[in-house]
Amino acid sequence: MAGAGDETEAPRKPAVLGDVAALAGVSAMTVSRVLNAPHRVRAETRERVLAAVRELDYWPNLAARQLVTGRSGVLGVVSIDTTLYGPASTLYCIEQTARLSGYSVSIASLSQLSRRSIEEAVRRLRAQAVDGVVILAPHESAADGLRHLPRDLPVVAVDAGEDIPVPVVTVDQRAGAARATRHLLDLGHRTVHHLGGPVDWLDANYRIDGWREVLESEGRPVPEPLRGDWSPRSGHELGRRLADDPSVTAIFVGNDQMALGLMRALREAGRRVPDEVSVVGFDDIPEAAYFWPPLTTVRQEFGEVGRHAFHLLLDRMAGHTEPARRLVEPELVVRESTGPA
């Protein structure tokens, strides 16, 4: 039996919908709308409700919501290789956006993207009664799987190809590569070499397209691109070939990790960055600003990709069937790894 001086507090009762409504100063119906169809609520009101949700640690009763709305409140995500910075960041941003809007996320991770693996992943997610699915599809091999999905399931793809019958959200890879290449040409370099990503990655191929289009439009020589596997190791191995060529003064690299390996290869060959060779990466990983020298790179706005994917999926769940393609603009971040020729 507790003594008279026992100050142990009773467990706090879980917050209910009415508590959130009272704290946010809105109706219970508005709270419900924010959690179920946030795109239909003004941004200011939505943020106020979500702040109250976080403060009260409110968790919707998914069973009750499914009875009322016919939805489970669970979204599925199909992804591949979440050890890489790009897919991992996109997945995180989709999950965060969904969670802040009252949805939970079920993730199906695949070792490879093919029609069969995508169909199997979607089948597993449908068994969990998900309301819709986002598929991260950066490989050429995913296209066939995206063309044979169930028509009654709301689906949005991220980083997919251009001939896809579902809404797609992607960073404008060609524009990012073009900005990197023009930056180097504007510094006076005669041409720009390219160390690209794997052949079967759409992002890698679009970056090559953007790089090549700028060189051709400017009438500059177009060196044969080298192809790595996104890793610092491949950047280092291929970088040694570029370091041995004295005509190489500017290199655009398909991602920051390969740029890290490349810069080491240049240093080992006695070639200074940026005094002798300028280097631009892609992604703007958190460590890029701490490379030596700090890396000029193209920043992808993964948070914006996640938000667009989530809201496109909500539109799809609401019955909008027209395919859409949303391009997110990248940003060139200039640091000390680039300089005049």
C-alpha positions, -999 to +999 in steps of 0.1 A: +000+000+000+013+034-009+022+057+020+008+091+026+039+108+012+039+087-020+041+112-049+039+086-077+017+100-104-010+080-120-004+071-156-017+098-179-047+088-199-041+086-237-052+117-256-083+114-276-094+133-307-113+159-286-081+167-266-063+175-299-092+197-311-093+216-279-056+223-278-055+233-315-087+254-311-105+237-340-133+212-343-129+175-340-140+172-377-110+195-387-086+173-367-100+142-385-097+159-418-060+168-411-053+132-402-071+117-432-070+142-460-044+169-450-043+184-485-079+196-479-069+218-449-052+252-449-015+249-441-017+272-411-045+251-396-028+218-405+004+229-387-015+239-356-033+205-354-001+186-360+016+206-333-011+196-309-009+159-320+028+160-312+024+178-279-002+153-267+015+123-282-019+115-298-021+082-318-053+077-339-074+047-333-067+030-366-094+004-361-120+031-355-108+051-384-110+021-407-146+016-397-155+052-405-134+059-436-128+024-450-091+030-448-064+014-426-042+045-422-012+024-433+008+032-464+032+008-481+067+017-494+087-006-517+124+002-517+158-011-527+193-006-514+184+017-485+221+017-475+227+043-502+222+079-492+197+088-519+171+060-514+176+061-476+169+099-475+139+096-498+125+067-477+130+087-444+113+118-458+083+098-471+080+081-437+082+114-417+057+131-439+032+103-436+037+100-398+031+137-392-002+133-411-013+104-390-003+075-412+020+046-404+043+031-430+050-005-438+082-010-458+091-038-482+128-039-489+140-057-521+174-069-531+165-063-568+138-046-587+120-067-613+084-073-623+083-104-602+098-088-571+077-057-573+045-078-577+054-099-548+062-069-526+029-053-535+010-085-528+026-086-493+016-050-486-020-055-498-023-084-474-016-057-447-046-037-460-024-007-470-043+023-484-017+030-511+019+023-521+049+044-530+076+025-550+111+037-551+121+026-586+155+040-596+165+010-618+157+005-655+145-030-646+116-016-625+098-002-655+081-035-664+069-041-628+054-006-627+034-012-659+017-044-644+004-032-611-032-038-599-054-010-613-074-007-581-044+001-559-033+037-556+004+038-565+030+065-569+066+060-581+097+078-571+127+081-595+110+061-621+114+062-659+095+086-682+070+061-698+052+050-666+014+048-662+015+060-626+023+094-610+061+099-606+081+122-584+118+127-592+146+152-589+155+168-622+187+149-626+195+163-661+191+199-648+214+191-618+241+176-641+238+206-665+244+231-637+274+212-625+289+211-660+282+247-668+297+258-635+330+240-645+329+255-681+322+289-667+354+286-646+373+283-679+378+246-682+380+234-718+359+203-712+345+183-683+352+146-676+325+125-660+326+096-635+291+082-636+270+057-617+259+021-627+245+015-661+211+002-648+204+033-626+181+058-642+196+087-621+231+079-634+219+079-670+200+111-667+230+128-652+251+116-681+224+130-705+226+164-688+264+165-688+266+155-724+239+179-736+258+209-722+291+199-737+276+193-771+256+226-770+288+244-762+308+226-789+332+211-764+349+177-766+328+149-750+351+125-732+340+089-728+323+087-693+336+062-668+310+041-648+314+033-611+291+016-586+284+047-563+311+036-538+342+055-527+362+025-537+351+027-573+357+064-573+392+058-562+399+031-587+386+050-617+400+082-603+435+069-607+429+066-644+418+102-646+446+114-623+472+099-648+458+121-676+474+156-675+447+170-698+420+163-672+413+196-653+376+193-644+355+162-633+318+159-626+312+129-604+278+111-602+277+111-564+296+124-534+309+091-523+326+084-556+339+120-555+355+112-521+374+083-536+384+103-567+398+131-546+420+107-527+433+093-560+441+128-572+459+136-540+479+103-542+490+113-577+502+147-565+474+166-583+459+194-562+422+201-559+411+226-571+445+242-582+450+216-609+417+196-610+382+209-601+357+183-588+319+185-585+298+158-568+261+150-566+237+146-536+253+169-510+256+143-483+261+157-448+298+150-449+304+168-482+311+201-465+338+184-444+357+168-473+391+184-479+387+206-497+349+210-490+331+195-520+311+216-546+281+194-553+245+193-565+220+191-536+189+170-540+158+181-520+147+147-507+123+163-482+104+179-511+104+146-530+089+129-499+062+155-495+053+154-532+051+116-532+029+115-502+004+142-515+003+126-549-006+093-533-034+110-513-047+124-546-046+089-561-064+075-530-090+102-535-098+089-570-076+112-592-064+088-619-045+111-643-007+103-643+015+132-633+052+137-633+066+162-608+102+173-611+120+187-581+147+212-589+182+205-575+206+232-563+243+237-571+262+242-538+296+258-545+324+251-521+362+250-524+367+219-546+362+240-578+383+268-592+395+285-624+412+264-650 
